[in-house]
Amino acid sequence: MKIFEWMAELRYRNKILYQVGLIHLILGCLLFIPLLLDARHVMGINTWIKPIKFCISVGIYCWTFGWILFDLPNSVKWIKPMSWAVGVSMLLEIGIVIYQASRATRSHFNFDTNFDSLLFGLMGLLIAINTIVVILAFILYLFKKPNLDKGYLMAVRLGLAIFLLASWIGGKMISQKGHAVGVPDGGEGLPFVNWSTLGGDLRVGHFLGLHALQMIPLFAFLLYKKTSLSANVRMLATILFGLVYAGLVSYLYVQASNGTPFISVG
């Protein structure tokens, strides 16, 4: 499928989340302009890197979630409200992230002023709304039985489950008011992602887990398209891949919780 045909299919499947995802990805590209012109830093990196990362990640998420919602049976009447809930919450969140970046201050775990605390609290509410929608999608995928290839259906279920595991890791970061373990937030980190190279960083497992929503269904899709394996074998392979993926996310969480960096430099 060519890129424009694929995008047309995305738009057909879920116009709301297609447009929200496109807005995020366009914003992510446009933010490279202030990245090149603005030398201010926040927590050790250029102030515009974080909103760029969020725009790309959230744009991909919106497109993926819209694609997944389309495959639910027609009897499910909540697709449009779920799409609006995710779309609006993600737009408001990226608005806060960009606004705080423009002020060269943190968007997450920022309690410096009452206003900063209010914005972070609002972000927490928006993420909670999104998480509730994902939980609902997971329940619908368990009990509504979409008419899909068995391996691909299992992949979506596993992707949603691991996404929720990653959301739980996000909750742990909120509870400890930061992402680093054993060192302060904002120290030396890997290029662009800025994952700590001096101590544990819960963002690593959080990131990998969130993108299970793309990686596991993509694995199942490639098995379906590129191999002649039977449906049962493909489903078993997908389950194994999902379990390994979940194990890796869990390992990265434990590693970070013990204060060990994902990659130690120097």
C-alpha positions in Angstrom: 0.0 0.0 0.0 1.4 3.3 -1.0 1.8 6.1 1.5 -1.1 8.2 0.3 -3.3 5.2 0.0 -2.4 4.3 3.5 -3.2 7.8 4.8 -6.5 7.7 3.0 -7.3 4.5 4.7 -6.4 6.0 8.0 -8.7 8.9 7.4 -11.5 6.6 6.3 -11.1 4.5 9.5 -11.2 7.3 12.0 -11.4 10.9 10.7 -11.1 12.4 14.2 -7.9 10.6 15.2 -6.4 10.9 11.7 -6.7 14.7 11.9 -5.4 14.9 15.5 -2.5 12.6 14.6 -1.7 14.7 11.5 -1.8 17.9 13.6 0.8 16.4 16.0 3.1 15.2 13.3 3.0 18.6 11.5 3.7 20.4 14.8 6.6 18.0 15.4 8.1 19.0 12.1 7.5 22.8 12.6 9.1 22.7 16.1 12.4 21.9 14.5 12.5 25.6 13.6 12.6 26.9 17.2 14.9 24.0 18.0 17.5 25.4 15.6 17.0 29.1 16.7 16.5 28.8 20.5 19.5 27.8 22.6 17.6 27.6 25.9 17.9 24.4 27.8 15.6 22.6 30.3 16.8 19.7 32.4 20.0 19.4 30.4 18.5 19.4 26.8 17.2 22.0 24.4 13.7 23.2 25.5 12.1 22.1 22.2 13.3 18.5 22.1 10.6 17.3 24.5 7.6 18.7 22.6 9.1 17.3 19.4 9.3 13.8 20.9 5.8 14.1 22.3 4.4 15.3 18.9 5.9 12.4 17.1 4.9 9.7 19.7 1.4 11.0 20.2 0.8 11.4 16.5 1.7 7.8 15.9 -0.5 6.7 18.8 -3.5 8.6 17.6 -3.2 7.0 14.1 -2.7 3.6 15.6 -5.6 3.9 18.1 -7.9 5.2 15.3 -7.0 2.2 13.2 -7.7 -0.3 16.1 -11.1 1.3 17.0 -12.3 0.8 13.4 -12.0 -3.0 13.6 -14.5 -3.2 16.5 -17.9 -4.6 15.6 -20.5 -2.1 14.3 -22.6 -2.9 17.4 -20.2 -0.8 19.5 -21.7 2.7 19.7 -18.9 4.3 21.6 -16.3 4.7 18.9 -16.9 8.4 18.2 -17.0 9.5 21.9 -13.9 7.4 22.5 -12.2 9.1 19.6 -13.1 12.6 20.7 -12.0 11.8 24.3 -8.5 10.7 23.1 -8.2 13.4 20.4 -9.2 16.4 22.7 -7.1 15.1 25.6 -4.0 14.7 23.5 -4.4 18.1 21.8 -4.7 19.8 25.2 -1.7 17.9 26.6 0.6 18.8 23.7 -0.6 22.4 24.0 0.6 22.4 27.6 3.9 20.7 26.7 4.6 23.3 24.0 3.5 26.2 26.1 5.8 25.2 29.0 8.7 24.6 26.5 8.1 28.2 25.2 8.7 29.4 28.8 11.8 27.2 29.0 10.4 25.3 32.0 9.3 21.8 32.7 5.9 20.5 31.8 6.1 17.3 33.8 6.7 17.1 37.6 6.8 20.9 37.8 5.6 22.2 41.2 7.6 25.4 41.1 4.5 27.7 41.2 0.8 27.2 41.8 0.3 27.8 38.0 2.9 25.1 37.1 1.3 22.7 39.5 -2.1 23.4 38.0 -0.9 22.7 34.5 0.8 19.4 35.6 -2.4 18.4 37.4 -4.4 19.1 34.3 -2.0 16.9 32.3 -2.5 14.1 34.8 -6.3 14.4 34.4 -6.0 14.3 30.6 -3.8 11.2 30.7 -6.3 9.6 33.1 -9.1 10.2 30.6 -7.0 8.6 27.8 -6.1 5.6 30.0 -9.8 5.0 30.8 -10.5 5.0 27.0 -7.7 2.5 26.4 -9.1 0.3 29.2 -12.5 0.4 27.6 -11.0 -0.5 24.2 -9.1 -3.4 25.8 -12.4 -4.7 27.4 -14.2 -4.4 24.0 -11.4 -6.3 22.3 -11.7 -9.1 24.9 -15.5 -9.5 24.8 -16.8 -8.1 21.4 -14.6 -10.5 19.4 -13.8 -8.4 16.3 -13.8 -10.4 13.0 -10.0 -10.4 12.6 -7.3 -12.9 11.9 -6.7 -14.8 15.2 -3.0 -13.8 15.4 -3.7 -10.2 14.7 -6.5 -10.1 17.2 -4.3 -11.5 19.8 -1.6 -8.9 18.9 -4.0 -6.0 19.4 -5.1 -7.4 22.8 -1.5 -7.9 23.9 -0.5 -4.4 22.6 -3.3 -2.8 24.6 -2.4 -4.8 27.7 1.2 -3.8 27.6 0.3 -0.2 26.8 -1.7 -0.2 30.1 1.4 -1.7 31.8 3.4 1.3 30.5 0.7 3.6 31.7 1.1 2.1 35.2 4.8 2.9 35.0 3.8 6.4 34.1 1.8 6.5 37.3 4.8 5.4 39.3 6.7 8.3 37.9 3.9 10.7 39.0 3.9 9.1 42.5 7.6 9.7 42.9 7.4 13.1 41.2 10.1 12.3 38.7 11.4 9.8 36.3 15.0 9.2 37.6 16.0 6.8 40.3 19.1 7.3 42.3 20.0 10.5 40.7 18.2 13.9 40.2 16.1 14.4 37.0 17.9 16.2 34.3 21.4 14.9 34.6 23.5 13.4 31.8 21.5 11.4 29.3 21.5 9.7 25.9 21.2 12.0 22.9 17.7 13.3 22.1 15.8 10.9 24.4 17.9 12.1 27.4 17.4 8.8 29.2 19.8 9.0 32.2 23.3 7.4 31.8 24.0 7.9 35.5 21.1 6.3 37.2 17.8 4.5 36.6 15.2 6.1 34.3 11.6 4.8 34.3 11.0 6.5 30.9 12.7 3.7 29.1 10.2 0.9 30.0 7.4 3.5 29.8 8.4 4.4 26.2 8.8 0.8 25.0 5.6 -0.3 26.6 3.5 2.5 25.1 4.7 1.5 21.6 3.7 -2.1 22.1 0.5 -0.9 20.5 2.4 -0.5 17.2 5.1 -3.2 17.5 3.1 -6.3 18.3 0.3 -5.8 15.8 2.9 -4.9 13.2 4.7 -8.2 14.0 1.4 -10.2 13.6 0.6 -8.3 10.4 4.0 -9.2 8.8 3.5 -12.8 9.8 0.1 -12.8 8.1 1.4 -11.0 4.9 4.9 -12.4 4.5 4.7 -16.1 5.7 2.6 -19.1 4.8 2.2 -20.2 8.5 -1.1 -21.5 9.6 -3.4 -19.2 11.7 -2.7 -21.2 14.9 1.1 -21.1 14.5 1.0 -17.4 13.8 -1.1 -16.8 16.9 1.3 -18.8 19.0 4.3 -16.9 17.6 2.5 -13.6 18.3 1.8 -14.7 21.9 5.5 -15.6 22.3 6.6 -12.3 20.9 4.1 -10.4 23.1 5.4 -12.2 26.2 9.0 -11.5 25.4 8.1 -7.9 24.8 6.2 -7.7 28.1 9.2 -9.3 29.8 11.5 -6.7 28.3 9.3 -3.9 29.5 9.2 -5.4 33.0 13.0 -5.9 33.0 13.6 -2.3 32.0 11.2 -1.2 34.8 13.1 -3.3 37.4 16.4 -2.2 36.1 15.4 1.5 36.4 13.8 0.9 39.9 17.2 -0.4 41.1 18.9 2.8 40.0 20.7 1.2 37.1 21.0 3.2 33.8 19.7 1.7 30.6 23.0 2.5 29.0 26.0 3.7 31.1 28.3 6.1 29.3 31.8 6.7 30.7 
